[in-house]
Amino acid sequence: MEPVTMYTTAWCPDCRRAKSFLKERGVSFREVDIEEDESAEAIVVKVNDGKSVVPTFDVGGRYFACSPFDAEQLAAELNIPLNP
């Protein structure tokens, strides 16, 4: 699997759900809090048509948002099982 980066915020419930989903399936990822990293926030805004949407994922240079959290969408995007 290509490297996965998840752009998040500390207060985001969809981010917490996505992190749990990935951990339950053994998917490793790098988490970047956009409130602590201005360059990361700029990336998120750029790839989401001017909106600050979290969680936003970068998988090998392909960006997509998963907000509201959708387990089926995330599993399909990452080509991983829906159920652990």
N, C-alpha and C positions, 0 to 999 in steps of 0.2 A: 504494500500500500504506500502511496505517496505520502510525504509528510503532511500532517494536518495542523493548521494553526486556527485556534478559535479566539475571535475578538469578543471580549465580554465587558461587563461592569459588575461590581460587587453586589449591586442591589437587584440585578435582573433575575427574576424567577425562571424565565425561559433558558437563561444561561445555566442555571443550576440544574435544570432538567436535562439539558443537552450534555452537560458534564457527566451526570450520573448515567445517562444512556450509554455514552462512550465507554466509561469505566466498566460498566457491567458487561460490555462486549469485548473488553481487553484492547480497545483501540487507544493507542498512545497519541497524545496531542500536546501542542504547546499552547498555553493560555496567555493572552495579552490583554490586560485591562486598559481599555481606551481612555479611561479617566486619569490614568497614570502615565500614559504615553501619547503625547500629542501627534506624533507621526503616525501612530496606529489609528488614532481617531480620524486623521485625514484620509487614510486608506479606506476606512469603513465608509465615510461620507462619499468619497469618490466612487466606490463600486456600487453604492446603493442610491445613485441618482440624487445626491445632495442630502440624503437623510442619514442620521446616526442610528443604525439598526443593529441591535445585538440579540442573539449571537449571529455574527457573520463568520463564515469559514473561508479559509484559503487552503485548497487542496491542490498542491502542485501548480499554483498560479491561477487556478480556477476559483472564482469567488462566488459565494451564494449566501443568502441570509436564511435563517430558520426561525423566524419570529412572525407569529406565535409558534412555539415549539411544536413540531410535527414529527413524531417518531418515524412514520412511514416515509416522509420526505427525506429525513436525514439518513435513514438506512439505505434508501435508493441512491441518494447522492454519493454516499461513501461505498456503495456496493457491499454492505455488511448485512448480516441477518437481522430481521426485525426483532426476533425473540432470542434471548441469550441461550 
